[in-house]
């Protein structure tokens, strides 16, 4: 039985997540700035930067792991049906 390539799935996940990261960084700054503006949180610019960095490290790591394993699972299901 053929198995899906974890390496290929990982490369695909990293590529897709890199695109999402480029979009999420400015969105993260905007969300924290908006929350600061309406009074949900009170942060300095330095704290805002740290929060966005932490948020993106966590979400990027989770996304790469999740996307890799979901891709491998679906590819294995596809290969099982074709075999």
VENCOR-V666298 format. One line per field, one symbol per residue. ss: DSSP state (H for helix, E for strand, C for the rest). phi: phi as a letter, one per 30 degrees, with the letter a starting at -180 (. if undefined). psi: psi as a letter, one per 30 degrees, with the letter a starting at -180 (. if undefined). A space follows every 50 residues. Layout:
ss: ???
phi: ???
psi: ???
This chain:
ss: CCCCCHHHHHHHHHHHHHHHHHHHHHHHHHHHHHHHHHCCCCCCHHHHHH HHHHHHHHHHHHHHHHHHHHHHHHHHHHHHHHC
phi: .dcdddddddddddddddddedddddddddddddddddjdbbbddddedd ddddedddddddddddddddddddddddddddd
psi: kkkkjeeeeeeeeeeeeeeeeeefeeeeeeeeeeeeefgeljlleeeeee eeeeeeeeeeeeeeeeeeeeeeeeeeeeeeef.
